[in-house]
């Protein structure tokens, strides 16, 4: 059991959370991203929210594991890891871009296969409809063109894609994740909990009314907050997103302790 837990916990940073926190929160990165993108987020959460960043396979300390190019196996593996980590406390999922899609699919899976739905799915920069998924042709672009396309989405610090050594680490998982997104086929599955969304006002991947598509997927859509910036607006919007998210998590967690909820 101890050995299996150690393997499972390669998914989460930090790998342990305070026992007295009231709510658990799993943070899922965008395509090609890793747990490090949430390094500055974790200290922003108050003590009653135990946040953990998800580390997908094939990057950083999990580079010895194969990359995944299909969303189905990724959803199943992450769903199993989260289910093994749960301890009876209410929990929520937050994801940006591909992380938002993955949060949605994992929430559906956890409810269906484990009977443990989250109390909230928070999706930033991704919606079920009105979002421009990458094509396989874009995924296979030569590296300079692929990098140019990613940077052109807006709000991403260009230095992230200017370091050759960093590119060597970043491009393979980016291509793998974008391949998974390009192959994804939407089945219209309803998410079994409230949803809240966050978007960048100048995000070229989202139509203006895209967030409204959550209305048909969730029993309670809590609305959208729009921030300045393009697709990677979350780098500048960390504090207001964390503040807003904390308020909703506290409210929803309190409801779960009321009989009948």
KEROTOR-963135 format. One record per residue (C-alpha): residue number from 1; x, y, z negated. Coordinates in steps of 0.001 Angstrom, whole numbers. Each point is the difference from the previous one (the first is absolute). Layout:
N
+------+---------+---------+---------+
| rofi |      c1 |      c2 |      c3 |
+------+---------+---------+---------+
|  NUM |       X |       Y |       Z |
...
+------+---------+---------+---------+
***
This chain:
261
+------+---------+---------+---------+
| rofi |      c1 |      c2 |      c3 |
+------+---------+---------+---------+
|    1 |       0 |       0 |       0 |
|    2 |    2800 |    2420 |    -857 |
|    3 |    1809 |    -753 |    3263 |
|    4 |   -3166 |     427 |    2088 |
|    5 |    -751 |    3321 |   -1727 |
|    6 |    3490 |    1256 |     821 |
|    7 |    -592 |    -789 |    3684 |
|    8 |   -3423 |    1611 |      -8 |
|    9 |    1345 |    3100 |   -1706 |
|   10 |    2359 |     731 |    2860 |
|   11 |   -3120 |    1659 |    1391 |
|   12 |    -200 |    2676 |   -2700 |
|   13 |    2173 |    2852 |   -1273 |
|   14 |     208 |     305 |   -2926 |
|   15 |    -554 |   -3701 |    -572 |
|   16 |   -1562 |     542 |   -3440 |
|   17 |   -2565 |    2526 |   -1208 |
|   18 |    -893 |    1294 |   -3487 |
|   19 |   -2445 |   -2233 |   -1825 |
|   20 |   -1976 |    2946 |   -1359 |
|   21 |    -808 |    1662 |    3347 |
|   22 |   -3724 |     -70 |     749 |
|   23 |     131 |    -350 |    3794 |
|   24 |    2380 |   -1639 |    2449 |
|   25 |     745 |    1527 |    3394 |
|   26 |    1799 |   -1568 |    2955 |
|   27 |    1571 |    2396 |    2544 |
|   28 |     411 |   -1285 |    3575 |
|   29 |    2434 |    1671 |    2447 |
|   30 |    -458 |     945 |    3660 |
|   31 |    1340 |   -2068 |    2922 |
|   32 |    3736 |    -473 |    -390 |
|   33 |    -127 |    1450 |   -3488 |
|   34 |    1004 |   -1520 |   -3302 |
|   35 |    -579 |     451 |   -3710 |
|   36 |    2540 |    2826 |     -47 |
|   37 |   -2430 |    2398 |    1675 |
|   38 |   -1895 |     134 |   -3315 |
|   39 |    3074 |     609 |   -2172 |
|   40 |   -1033 |    3598 |    -653 |
|   41 |   -3640 |    -960 |    -515 |
|   42 |     382 |   -2398 |   -2912 |
|   43 |    1033 |    2639 |   -2592 |
|   44 |   -2999 |    2145 |     970 |
|   45 |   -2567 |   -2473 |   -1314 |
|   46 |   -1101 |     353 |   -3637 |
|   47 |     742 |   -2761 |   -2487 |
|   48 |   -3459 |   -1556 |     301 |
|   49 |     527 |    -749 |    3725 |
|   50 |    2515 |   -2794 |     593 |
|   51 |    1179 |     509 |    3592 |
|   52 |    2128 |   -2465 |    1953 |
|   53 |    1344 |     469 |    3520 |
|   54 |    -294 |   -2945 |    2373 |
|   55 |    3213 |   -1251 |    1605 |
|   56 |    -858 |   -1883 |    3231 |
|   57 |    2253 |   -2835 |    1150 |
|   58 |    2891 |     559 |    2370 |
|   59 |    1311 |    3274 |   -1427 |
|   60 |    2417 |    1235 |   -2683 |
|   61 |     174 |   -2540 |   -2845 |
|   62 |   -2196 |   -2376 |    2068 |
|   63 |    2122 |     142 |    3164 |
|   64 |     688 |   -3722 |    -316 |
|   65 |   -3683 |    -695 |     729 |
|   66 |   -1461 |     -43 |    3527 |
|   67 |   -1973 |    2955 |    1292 |
|   68 |   -3719 |    -553 |     569 |
|   69 |   -1593 |    1012 |    3303 |
|   70 |   -3594 |    -996 |    -737 |
|   71 |   -2294 |    1720 |   -2476 |
|   72 |   -1786 |   -3222 |    -980 |
|   73 |    2977 |   -1738 |   -1645 |
|   74 |    1125 |    3301 |   -1553 |
|   75 |   -3448 |     507 |   -1521 |
|   76 |    -110 |   -3528 |   -1367 |
|   77 |    3502 |     180 |   -1491 |
|   78 |    -528 |    3377 |   -1642 |
|   79 |   -3464 |   -1003 |   -1198 |
|   80 |    1471 |   -3098 |   -1656 |
|   81 |    2760 |    2064 |   -1624 |
|   82 |   -2448 |    2566 |   -1388 |
|   83 |   -2412 |   -2674 |   -1205 |
|   84 |    2843 |   -1687 |   -1893 |
|   85 |     957 |    3339 |   -1546 |
|   86 |   -3458 |    1000 |   -1251 |
|   87 |    -605 |    -195 |   -3742 |
|   88 |   -3645 |     959 |    -453 |
|   89 |     514 |    3741 |     195 |
|   90 |   -1791 |    1943 |    2752 |
|   91 |    2211 |     653 |    2994 |
|   92 |      19 |    2024 |    3195 |
|   93 |    1812 |      93 |    3339 |
|   94 |    1493 |    3054 |    1712 |
|   95 |    1578 |    -135 |    3429 |
|   96 |    1254 |    2384 |    2648 |
|   97 |    -525 |    -701 |    3725 |
|   98 |     619 |   -3746 |     430 |
|   99 |     -39 |    -138 |   -3799 |
|  100 |   -3570 |    1313 |      84 |
|  101 |   -1005 |   -2707 |    2457 |
|  102 |    1735 |   -2622 |   -2135 |
|  103 |   -1655 |    1310 |   -3185 |
|  104 |   -3383 |    -358 |    1703 |
|  105 |     687 |   -3570 |    1170 |
|  106 |    1486 |   -1075 |   -3355 |
|  107 |   -3048 |    1389 |   -1844 |
|  108 |   -2291 |   -2042 |    2248 |
|  109 |    2122 |   -3115 |    -548 |
|  110 |     283 |     382 |   -3785 |
|  111 |   -3771 |     254 |    -337 |
|  112 |    -727 |   -2910 |    2337 |
|  113 |    2703 |   -2479 |   -1044 |
|  114 |     797 |     937 |   -3608 |
|  115 |   -3166 |    1717 |   -1222 |
|  116 |    2069 |    2977 |   -1168 |
|  117 |    -837 |    3146 |    1983 |
|  118 |    1827 |    3236 |    -781 |
|  119 |   -1875 |    2920 |   -1524 |
|  120 |    1215 |    2276 |    2802 |
|  121 |    1696 |     -22 |    3381 |
|  122 |    1777 |    3274 |     818 |
|  123 |    1041 |     351 |    3628 |
|  124 |    2282 |    2772 |    1235 |
|  125 |     484 |     590 |    3723 |
|  126 |   -2050 |   -3003 |    1100 |
|  127 |   -3707 |    -573 |     637 |
|  128 |   -1978 |   -2979 |    1370 |
|  129 |   -1073 |    2018 |    3054 |
|  130 |    1428 |    3087 |    1660 |
|  131 |    3600 |   -1062 |    -639 |
|  132 |    2341 |    -518 |    2975 |
|  133 |    1652 |   -3350 |    -512 |
|  134 |    3409 |    -453 |    1651 |
|  135 |     147 |   -2017 |    3192 |
|  136 |    2418 |   -2841 |     650 |
|  137 |    1542 |    2205 |    2711 |
|  138 |     805 |    2663 |   -2624 |
|  139 |    1419 |   -2624 |   -2354 |
|  140 |    2413 |   -1169 |    2719 |
|  141 |    1283 |    3470 |     925 |
|  142 |    3802 |     447 |     -10 |
|  143 |    1196 |    1123 |   -3408 |
|  144 |     535 |    3706 |     847 |
|  145 |   -3522 |     262 |    1449 |
|  146 |   -1540 |   -1888 |   -2909 |
|  147 |    1743 |    2285 |   -2502 |
|  148 |   -1121 |    3072 |    1942 |
|  149 |   -3609 |   -1225 |     -62 |
|  150 |      92 |    -642 |   -3758 |
|  151 |    1566 |    3370 |    -843 |
|  152 |   -2501 |    1677 |    2311 |
|  153 |   -2872 |   -1210 |   -2176 |
|  154 |     857 |    2828 |   -2375 |
|  155 |    1016 |     679 |   -3599 |
|  156 |    2715 |   -2660 |     -67 |
|  157 |    3381 |    1304 |   -1178 |
|  158 |    2080 |    -377 |    3222 |
|  159 |    3083 |    -972 |   -2024 |
|  160 |   -1657 |   -3366 |    -665 |
|  161 |     505 |    -912 |    3662 |
|  162 |    3325 |    1791 |     626 |
|  163 |    2315 |   -2298 |   -1947 |
|  164 |    1241 |   -2920 |    2200 |
|  165 |     432 |   -2310 |   -2991 |
|  166 |   -3476 |     858 |   -1244 |
|  167 |   -1425 |    -604 |    3473 |
|  168 |    1542 |   -3456 |      43 |
|  169 |   -1946 |    -807 |   -3165 |
|  170 |   -3202 |    1790 |    1001 |
|  171 |    -704 |    -827 |    3648 |
|  172 |    -377 |   -3823 |    -259 |
|  173 |   -2697 |     144 |   -2747 |
|  174 |   -1632 |    2923 |    1814 |
|  175 |    -310 |   -2014 |    3195 |
|  176 |   -1288 |   -3021 |   -1931 |
|  177 |   -2638 |    2010 |   -1848 |
|  178 |   -1114 |    1883 |    3108 |
|  179 |    -320 |   -3334 |    1803 |
|  180 |   -2301 |   -1220 |   -2778 |
|  181 |   -2093 |    3163 |     369 |
|  182 |    -151 |    -303 |    3795 |
|  183 |   -1246 |   -3581 |    -307 |
|  184 |   -2607 |     826 |   -2632 |
|  185 |   -3623 |    -589 |     998 |
|  186 |   -2611 |    1755 |   -2120 |
|  187 |   -2851 |   -2235 |   -1174 |
|  188 |   -1970 |    2707 |   -1774 |
|  189 |     329 |   -1671 |   -3410 |
|  190 |   -1451 |    2034 |   -2873 |
|  191 |    2370 |     942 |   -2799 |
|  192 |   -1405 |   -1157 |   -3377 |
|  193 |     638 |    3204 |   -1974 |
|  194 |     -11 |    3794 |     235 |
|  195 |    2391 |    1605 |    2485 |
|  196 |    1669 |    3402 |      18 |
|  197 |    2096 |    1375 |    2846 |
|  198 |    2735 |    2567 |     566 |
|  199 |    1056 |    1438 |    3352 |
|  200 |    2356 |    2511 |    1609 |
|  201 |   -1779 |    2847 |    1782 |
|  202 |    2321 |    -279 |    3006 |
|  203 |     271 |   -3794 |     143 |
|  204 |      28 |    -922 |    3722 |
|  205 |   -1079 |   -3564 |    -773 |
|  206 |   -3374 |     926 |   -1531 |
|  207 |   -3109 |    1572 |    1512 |
|  208 |   -1698 |    2752 |   -2001 |
|  209 |   -2903 |   -2224 |   -1068 |
|  210 |    2087 |   -3143 |    -584 |
|  211 |    -335 |       6 |   -3829 |
|  212 |   -3782 |    -254 |     320 |
|  213 |     410 |   -3537 |    1341 |
|  214 |     580 |   -1108 |   -3602 |
|  215 |   -3702 |     654 |    -646 |
|  216 |    -913 |   -3176 |    1837 |
|  217 |    2634 |   -2151 |   -1694 |
|  218 |    -299 |     849 |   -3689 |
|  219 |   -2865 |    -100 |   -2508 |
|  220 |    1186 |    3448 |   -1162 |
|  221 |    2136 |    2305 |    2090 |
|  222 |    1431 |    2690 |   -2278 |
|  223 |     988 |    2338 |    2809 |
|  224 |    3149 |    1293 |    1633 |
|  225 |    2637 |    2514 |   -1075 |
|  226 |    1879 |    1655 |    2875 |
|  227 |    3487 |    1429 |    -469 |
|  228 |    2337 |    2076 |    2158 |
|  229 |    2264 |   -2030 |    2244 |
|  230 |      70 |   -2812 |    2508 |
|  231 |    -116 |   -3741 |    -465 |
|  232 |    2608 |     -48 |   -2779 |
|  233 |   -1652 |    2770 |   -2016 |
|  234 |     274 |   -2057 |   -3181 |
|  235 |    3622 |    1048 |    -555 |
|  236 |   -1118 |    3537 |    -797 |
|  237 |   -3346 |    -955 |   -1546 |
|  238 |    1157 |   -2505 |   -2608 |
|  239 |   -1003 |    1986 |   -3083 |
|  240 |   -3532 |     997 |    1092 |
|  241 |    -688 |   -3524 |    1247 |
|  242 |    1209 |   -1552 |   -3270 |
|  243 |   -2090 |    2490 |   -1990 |
|  244 |   -3133 |    -703 |    2019 |
|  245 |     584 |   -3738 |     -13 |
|  246 |     530 |     -49 |   -3774 |
|  247 |   -3310 |    1766 |    -584 |
|  248 |   -1905 |   -2568 |    2053 |
|  249 |    1831 |   -2963 |   -1536 |
|  250 |    -826 |    1140 |   -3528 |
|  251 |   -3669 |     470 |     874 |
|  252 |    -350 |   -3342 |    1757 |
|  253 |    1931 |   -1864 |   -2701 |
|  254 |   -2335 |    1451 |   -2640 |
|  255 |   -2988 |   -1247 |    1997 |
|  256 |    1353 |   -3556 |      19 |
|  257 |    -157 |     -38 |   -3812 |
|  258 |   -3714 |     858 |      38 |
|  259 |   -2302 |   -3080 |    -124 |
|  260 |   -1639 |    -613 |    3339 |
|  261 |    2799 |    1560 |    2030 |
+------+---------+---------+---------+
***
